[in-house]
Amino acid sequence: MRSTRLFPLVLALLADAALAQTPAPVPAPAQPAAPTAIPEAPVPQGAKAWILMDHATGQVLAGQNIDEPLEPASITKVMTSYVVAAEMAAGRVSAEDMVNISENAWRQGGAGTDGSFSALPVGSQVKLDDILHGLVIQSGNDAAIALAEHVAGSEAAFVDLMNRHAAELGMTGSHFENSHGLSAPGHVMTARDIATLSRALIARYPEHYALYRIKEFSFNGIQQWNRNGLLWKDASVDGLKTGHTSAAGYCLAASAERNGQRLISVVLGVHADNRRDGFRLREEGNLALLNWGFRFYETHTVYEPGTEVAEHRVWRGEADQVGLGVAEPLRVTLPRGRYGELKPSMDVPRQLSAPIARGQTIGVLRLSLDGEVLAERPLVALEEVPEGGFLKRLSDDFWLWWESE
């Protein structure tokens, strides 16, 4: 494989094989911004770990101790709701299902426990959609257990689903022991994993994610308020989840969208002398990170699927060239005003022979800034190139032999 430069407009690739390639230029923004000097990210006061991630690209913009496993408290319920959303999408459960409220859900997650609850009457049947609102908005522990038992038969079986989804999402620093987040040995999440899970929830189940912006919900005669105070402080914030236990401290995962850009912030392990200070510190920490990220970073879609990035010489085929592009959008998050400094490059084989299938991976396209790779995608063939006839193959074999000498 040979690494070559694509940017700004012309790439001389495979010169010894007499192959010239001209990539599509990196699309310029309509109004280029002047480069901005970026100050250090604001460190959330008292936090054990924190992270700021761009939703579209998954790039980590700032963070500290982002891979340290910590008790997540009720942020656990983001995974609980993610599993329920996945089961609903698969048609295995429905928002209209009537869910039995077991004595176990009432006893382990109800008013008698040291945690939030949704006042689900023991022995009753409640519509799944109502319980889901109680889980997301009120952070009900009884709601989490009731949903777990309905979806998987038991909370233990549901926890197995949680850990399987975590593995599928690449959440290598997390492990679940229950559906609600009360302290349990080995029940941990990392700041990076929480951001990764939040990103997947928003992208895959947007209708479900819409629950997280609801400020209040009334059930069984009780008015329930969303514990995420940022919903009242910043109109761009539409989630995500709070958490608190004496061991975990005050925790908050937040997400906001401004001018088409979405960021995700996570602050874990804030300890304070009282609840008011704990709430304030976790909210101020997240909001400062979000404001900093929106002010100093921008996200661009550089190449769209199906757009030709470059051409590659093809031997022994009906056509002599094949267009190369990306199968998925190639997006990048970078400091504001530095888009024009992106350095695309690609790795492609020195010689490429037919037949070539449409969508076949040919190489890798990368975008770098200051020598650091910010994003990469497979380069794929944009069209099929069948094998050429006998004379074409014979001619190309001769030239390949000639070039090899």
PEKA-V43531 format. One line per field, one symbol per residue. ss: DSSP state (~ for helix, > for strand, _ for the rest). A space follows every 10 residues. Layout:
# PEKA-V43531
ss = ???
This chain:
# PEKA-V43531
ss = _>>>>_____ >___~~~___ >_________ __________ ________>> >>>>_____> >>>>_____> __~~~~~~~~ ~~~~~~~~~_ _______>>> __~~~~~~~_ __________ ____>>>~~~ ~~~~~~~~__ ~~~~~~~~~~ ~~__~~~~~~ ~~~~~~~~__ ____>_____ _______>>_ ~~~~~~~~~~ ~~~~_~~~~~ ~~~__>>>>_ _>>>>____~ ~~~___>>>> >>>>>___>> >>>>>>>>__ >>>>>>>>>> ____~~~~~~ ~~~~~~~~~~ ~~~~~~>>>> >>>______> >>>_>_>___ >>>>>>___> >>>>>___~~ ~_>>>>>>__ __>__>____ >>>>>>>>>_ _>>>>>>>>> >___>_>__~ ~~~~~~~~~~ ~~~~_
